[in-house]
Amino acid sequence: MIPVSIARWTPSWFKGECCLELSPQATLLSDYKSGIVSEAEFEERYTKTLNSMDVLAAVEKAAGGRDIILCCFEKPGTFCHRHILSRHLRERYNLDVRELWL
């Protein structure tokens, strides 16, 4: 499996692919991290972004025909866009998305 980062700012040590299309906008993420935007507002705005794009096409483009793992770098149990993206992929595209703790 090929790791694909969906983080806005991928750590320098990460050696996989990156898919910025699936990351939250920089301003949204910064506003959330600084407390300007609540979790609920973040979720609403990020979901609106996902609904306005072809998420499946972005995932397929990142995969390039390979099996992939979508990666983000928040600690387990921490609010993160990967949970919102996972739910979107399950509900909109009926994909089996599982969380891995590495």
Secondary structure per residue as TSV (DSSP state, phi and psi in degrees):
chain	resnum	aa	ss	phi	psi
A	1	M	-	360.0	144.2
A	2	I	E	-100.8	125.0
A	3	P	E	-76.4	135.1
A	4	V	E	-127.9	117.6
A	5	S	E	-75.2	133.1
A	6	I	-	-112.4	17.9
A	7	A	-	-82.3	148.1
A	8	R	S	-66.7	-41.5
A	9	W	S	-123.0	100.2
A	10	T	-	-79.1	134.7
A	11	P	-	-59.5	147.8
A	12	S	T	-64.2	-24.0
A	13	W	T	-79.3	-13.1
A	14	F	-	-69.7	131.2
A	15	K	-	-113.4	22.6
A	16	G	S	-104.8	-162.7
A	17	E	E	-84.0	166.4
A	18	C	E	-127.2	143.4
A	19	C	-	-132.8	83.2
A	20	L	G	-63.3	-23.1
A	21	E	G	-57.1	-30.2
A	22	L	G	-97.2	0.6
A	23	S	S	-87.8	155.1
A	24	P	-	-66.0	155.1
A	25	Q	-	-61.2	146.8
A	26	A	H	-57.9	-41.5
A	27	T	H	-66.5	-40.2
A	28	L	H	-62.9	-46.5
A	29	L	H	-64.6	-43.6
A	30	S	H	-63.6	-41.8
A	31	D	H	-63.5	-38.2
A	32	Y	H	-67.4	-48.5
A	33	K	H	-62.1	-30.3
A	34	S	T	-90.9	-0.6
A	35	G	T	87.7	5.1
A	36	I	S	-72.7	-33.9
A	37	V	S	-115.0	132.8
A	38	S	-	-77.5	168.6
A	39	E	H	-58.7	-43.1
A	40	A	H	-62.5	-43.6
A	41	E	H	-68.7	-39.7
A	42	F	H	-57.7	-48.8
A	43	E	H	-60.8	-43.4
A	44	E	H	-61.4	-45.9
A	45	R	H	-72.0	-39.8
A	46	Y	H	-68.2	-40.0
A	47	T	H	-62.4	-40.6
A	48	K	H	-59.8	-41.6
A	49	T	H	-61.7	-46.9
A	50	L	H	-61.1	-40.3
A	51	N	H	-68.1	-20.6
A	52	S	T	-91.2	0.0
A	53	M	S	-129.8	169.0
A	54	D	-	-92.8	88.4
A	55	V	H	-62.1	-41.7
A	56	L	H	-60.1	-40.2
A	57	A	H	-63.3	-39.3
A	58	A	H	-64.9	-40.9
A	59	V	H	-65.3	-45.8
A	60	E	H	-63.5	-38.4
A	61	K	H	-63.1	-45.1
A	62	A	H	-63.6	-36.5
A	63	A	H	-71.8	-37.0
A	64	G	T	54.9	36.1
A	65	G	T	84.0	1.3
A	66	R	S	-103.0	161.7
A	67	D	-	-77.1	135.7
A	68	I	E	-129.6	162.6
A	69	I	E	-121.6	121.1
A	70	L	E	-81.0	124.6
A	71	C	E	-114.9	142.1
A	72	C	-	-136.7	168.4
A	73	F	-	-123.5	22.0
A	74	E	S	-79.1	154.1
A	75	K	-	-67.7	147.5
A	76	P	T	-54.0	138.5
A	77	G	T	86.5	-8.2
A	78	T	S	-87.7	141.5
A	79	F	-	-56.1	132.5
A	80	C	-	-156.9	149.8
A	81	H	H	-64.4	-20.1
A	82	R	H	-62.7	-32.4
A	83	H	H	-67.4	-39.6
A	84	I	H	-66.7	-44.6
A	85	L	H	-63.2	-42.8
A	86	S	H	-59.2	-47.0
A	87	R	H	-62.3	-41.3
A	88	H	H	-60.2	-44.8
A	89	L	H	-65.3	-37.4
A	90	R	H	-68.9	-48.9
A	91	E	H	-75.4	-40.7
A	92	R	H	-86.2	-34.7
A	93	Y	H	-116.6	0.8
A	94	N	-	56.6	39.2
A	95	L	-	-92.9	146.7
A	96	D	-	-84.8	107.6
A	97	V	-	-116.0	123.4
A	98	R	-	-118.9	148.7
A	99	E	-	-91.0	132.4
A	100	L	-	-113.7	137.2
A	101	W	-	-107.5	107.6
A	102	L	-	-112.2	360.0
